[in-house]
């Protein structure tokens, strides 16, 4: 059974954080804050893609471990690690029902712009540029 999650080709934003689900990197104020372990990263991804929804443990475990039977303690450990990293106020425990991620979707206007791609110079272009920079101007 394949993962039940959609492709990971964009960032998720919440509070001061920016999360890259493809790499598991969590940024805070545009600085790398933490590199999450794969299943902890996937746990955060599930919470972010289901913001505000109450997710019971069985549903969370099916998203995170779709082809594997695991003990509930693995999920509890992932949630504990997330709370240690991002703070306890983001994940609400709802007794006998499950968990809810409390961050709302950020308005589009408040999203920071993505970093522009690094410029790449090809050797020939760079050499030609250096030659022209050394030439006296007419």
C-alpha positions as semicolon CSV with decimal commas, in nm:
position;residue;x (nm);y (nm);z (nm)
1;X;0,000;0,000;0,000
2;X;0,144;0,339;-0,099
3;X;0,150;0,639;0,129
4;X;-0,185;0,811;0,173
5;X;-0,017;1,152;0,165
6;X;-0,003;1,388;-0,134
7;X;0,329;1,473;-0,299
8;X;0,572;1,686;-0,103
9;X;0,670;1,970;-0,332
10;X;0,607;2,276;-0,121
11;X;0,667;2,426;0,220
12;X;0,423;2,438;0,509
13;X;0,411;2,746;0,730
14;X;0,294;2,780;1,088
15;X;0,381;3,042;1,347
16;X;0,749;3,132;1,307
17;X;0,820;2,800;1,133
18;X;0,865;2,689;0,773
19;X;0,870;2,313;0,717
20;X;1,011;2,137;0,411
21;X;0,845;1,792;0,408
22;X;1,072;1,665;0,130
23;X;1,387;1,709;0,338
24;X;1,245;1,708;0,691
25;X;1,406;2,046;0,758
26;X;1,233;2,286;0,993
27;X;1,326;2,653;0,967
28;X;1,255;2,921;1,223
29;X;1,294;3,284;1,115
30;X;1,469;3,166;0,795
31;X;1,737;2,975;0,986
32;X;1,761;2,597;0,991
33;X;1,614;2,504;1,329
34;X;1,598;2,123;1,318
35;X;1,641;1,829;1,085
36;X;1,361;1,590;1,179
37;X;1,390;1,214;1,176
38;X;1,187;1,065;0,886
39;X;0,887;0,942;1,085
40;X;0,880;1,254;1,305
41;X;0,887;1,457;0,984
42;X;0,602;1,254;0,841
43;X;0,404;1,299;1,164
44;X;0,441;1,677;1,138
45;X;0,344;1,661;0,771
46;X;0,022;1,475;0,854
47;X;-0,066;1,728;1,123
48;X;0,001;2,021;0,891
49;X;-0,205;1,872;0,609
50;X;-0,496;1,814;0,850
51;X;-0,479;2,136;1,051
52;X;-0,766;2,177;1,292
53;X;-0,896;1,822;1,242
54;X;-0,913;1,576;1,527
55;X;-0,702;1,278;1,422
56;X;-0,738;0,959;1,623
57;X;-0,436;0,739;1,682
58;X;-0,544;0,472;1,433
59;X;-0,581;0,724;1,152
60;X;-0,247;0,888;1,232
61;X;-0,073;0,551;1,236
62;X;-0,224;0,457;0,896
63;X;-0,088;0,779;0,746
64;X;0,258;0,742;0,898
65;X;0,302;0,363;0,874
66;X;0,069;0,259;0,589
67;X;0,217;-0,089;0,534
68;X;0,339;-0,171;0,882
69;X;0,188;-0,273;1,211
70;X;0,350;-0,070;1,487
71;X;0,281;-0,015;1,853
72;X;0,107;0,299;1,971
73;X;0,422;0,392;2,163
74;X;0,594;0,481;1,834
75;X;0,330;0,743;1,760
76;X;0,345;0,875;2,116
77;X;0,724;0,908;2,088
78;X;0,694;1,101;1,759
79;X;0,440;1,341;1,909
80;X;0,656;1,386;2,218
81;X;0,960;1,468;1,999
82;X;0,757;1,719;1,797
83;X;0,639;1,890;2,114
84;X;0,998;1,908;2,236
85;X;1,110;2,069;1,909
86;X;0,825;2,308;1,821
87;X;0,679;2,360;2,168
88;X;0,385;2,197;2,345
89;X;0,119;2,447;2,239
90;X;0,088;2,337;1,875
91;X;-0,048;1,984;1,932
92;X;-0,360;1,947;2,143
93;X;-0,442;1,615;2,307
94;X;-0,815;1,549;2,313
95;X;-0,880;1,276;2,570
96;X;-1,028;0,955;2,424
97;X;-1,049;1,116;2,077
98;X;-0,701;1,192;1,946
99;X;-0,487;1,493;1,858
100;X;-0,538;1,822;1,680
101;X;-0,278;2,053;1,527
102;X;-0,372;2,404;1,632
103;X;-0,200;2,618;1,371
104;X;-0,432;2,781;1,121
105;X;-0,347;2,813;0,755
106;X;-0,152;3,136;0,711
107;X;-0,312;3,395;0,485
108;X;-0,138;3,409;0,145
109;X;-0,042;3,772;0,200
110;X;0,164;3,689;0,509
111;X;0,370;3,410;0,355
112;X;0,734;3,503;0,319
113;X;0,871;3,486;-0,033
114;X;1,071;3,178;-0,120
115;X;1,445;3,223;-0,142
116;X;1,542;3,289;-0,503
117;X;1,737;3,009;-0,669
118;X;2,112;3,051;-0,658
119;X;2,257;3,193;-0,977
120;X;2,476;2,955;-1,166
121;X;2,752;3,081;-1,391
122;X;2,879;2,862;-1,668
123;X;3,256;2,866;-1,708
124;X;3,262;3,030;-2,053
125;X;3,023;3,305;-1,953
126;X;3,217;3,379;-1,637
127;X;3,551;3,393;-1,825
128;X;3,402;3,624;-2,090
129;X;3,263;3,848;-1,817
130;X;3,602;3,868;-1,646
131;X;3,774;3,956;-1,977
132;X;3,523;4,233;-2,046
133;X;3,564;4,366;-1,693
134;X;3,940;4,397;-1,745
135;X;3,909;4,566;-2,087
136;X;3,929;4,944;-2,086
137;X;3,601;5,107;-2,176
138;X;3,588;5,301;-2,502
